[in-house]
Amino acid sequence: MGLHQKITELKKQKNAVILAHYYQVPEIQEVADYVGDSLGLSQKAAETDAEMIVFAGVHFMAETAKILNPDKKVLLPDLMAGCSLADSCPPDAFRKLVEAHPKHVVITYVNCSAEVKALSDIICTSSNAEKIVNSVPKDVPIIFAPDKNLGKYILKKTGREMLLWDGSCIVHEAFSMDKLLKLYKEHPGSKIIAHPESEGHILETANYIGSTAGMIDYVKKHPSEKFIVATEAGILHKMQQEVPQAVLIPAPAEEDNTCACSECAFMKMNTLQKLYDCLLNETPQIEVSEEIRKKAILPIERMLELSK
């Protein structure tokens, strides 16, 4: 019996649900009950009636699921699957900034730790960041953290002045402008689509800027065209499944690696074997203290309410 089948059977036995991010390896996406972006995964985590959640993603995502489901067992295939963006915003340093600006509404991107969420007023994702920022009265100042690139993009979209935390994602800052322009010349007429965590000069070249789910929807609307995709290369699997006739080309990274694209080493730490092992042994488990959970759930619930 193959691992895929073993996982499927174990999942039924244990009343477990597998949630996977678009950036996971294809074999994990294939065995998941739901594949999505941060907003979709948060919504599914809030809705599930399964007794156990196996989160094939990174640590902050599994933490979010635990915050929303304190009585359920939440598992992460590899406990070391972190996030460069979340790591760029240490809770103690962020607390000092928040305390220094008591009149500011604190909006934090979901890619942050439970402790940082607990210091926030509203959480956002790349799908709803513009909507969340616009929900704050215009005379109220805003702290936006931790992603400065997403913050700058939303600042341009909304015209709001925001105090930005100086954080970023190494995956989305790895794209090479020179290589991108060279690739575009090799594929004239192609459309560049980019995630708003990318740097401003990359976003300026894009025909479409949006979340991972938004990028897939955009490709669906233009199914016969050619796309250069500026986000983590794992999205290409689901995108190609959804739009088989589209030509998809990963945007090139500055550093040459196995695929010449930008990949998240943390996302790729999860494997099918680790997924099976964690489901079988029900470890490693994600735990969040009740004190932090009670504070962190409020801004997440505000986001989910505003995203309906």
PyMOL commands that set and color helices and strands:
alter all, ss='L'
color gray80, all
select helices_A, chain A and resi 3-13+26-31+38-47+59-68+84-87+91-100+114-118+129-134+148-158+177-186+200-203+212-221+235-242+267-269+272-281+290-306
alter helices_A, ss='H'
color red, helices_A
select strands_A, chain A and resi 16-21+34-36+52-56+73-75+105-109+122-124+142-145+162-164+191-194+208-209+226-230+247-250
alter strands_A, ss='S'
color yellow, strands_A
deselect
rebuild
show_as cartoon
